[in-house]
Amino acid sequence: EPMNPYERRIIHSALQNDKFVATRSEGEEPFRHVIVYLKNDYRSGGRDNYKKDYGRN
């Protein structure tokens, strides 16, 4: 759901020091929104979750 800059900043600020999740903004105004994702998945040896490669050929 689109968020205004103030709302996005609140999310980024609240999670900036979290050791498990990170945030980023995506999209073009007025449709920008925040993506929250795991920094590291302990089950995958520390690889970023959103870049996970499932071995598809």
C-alpha positions as CSV (number, residue, x, y, z in Angstrom):
1,E,0.0,0.0,0.0
2,P,1.4,3.4,-0.9
3,M,2.8,5.5,2.0
4,N,3.7,9.1,2.3
5,P,7.3,10.1,3.2
6,Y,6.5,10.7,6.9
7,E,5.0,7.2,7.3
8,R,8.0,5.6,5.4
9,R,10.5,7.4,7.6
10,I,8.7,6.2,10.8
11,I,9.1,2.5,9.6
12,H,12.8,3.0,8.5
13,S,13.6,4.8,11.8
14,A,11.9,2.2,14.0
15,L,13.7,-0.7,12.4
16,Q,17.1,0.8,11.6
17,N,18.9,-0.8,14.5
18,D,17.1,-4.2,14.3
19,K,19.6,-7.0,14.0
20,F,17.2,-9.3,12.1
21,V,15.3,-7.1,9.6
22,A,16.2,-4.2,7.2
23,T,14.0,-1.8,5.2
24,R,14.0,-0.2,1.8
25,S,11.6,2.0,-0.2
26,E,10.4,1.0,-3.6
27,G,8.3,2.5,-6.3
28,E,7.6,6.0,-7.7
29,E,5.7,8.7,-6.0
30,P,2.9,8.7,-5.1
31,F,3.0,4.9,-5.0
32,R,6.2,4.4,-2.9
33,H,6.1,1.8,-0.2
34,V,8.4,0.2,2.4
35,I,9.8,-3.3,2.0
36,V,10.8,-5.1,5.2
37,Y,13.0,-8.1,4.8
38,L,15.2,-10.4,6.8
39,K,18.9,-9.3,6.9
40,N,20.3,-12.8,7.2
41,D,18.6,-16.1,7.3
42,Y,20.4,-18.2,9.9
43,R,19.3,-21.4,8.1
44,S,21.0,-20.4,4.8
45,G,24.4,-19.6,6.2
46,G,23.9,-15.8,6.3
47,R,22.7,-15.1,2.8
48,D,20.1,-12.3,2.4
49,N,16.6,-13.8,2.3
50,Y,15.4,-11.7,-0.6
51,K,18.3,-12.8,-2.8
52,K,18.0,-16.5,-2.0
53,D,18.8,-18.9,-4.9
54,Y,16.9,-22.1,-4.8
55,G,19.1,-23.8,-7.4
56,R,16.7,-23.5,-10.3
57,N,18.4,-24.3,-13.7
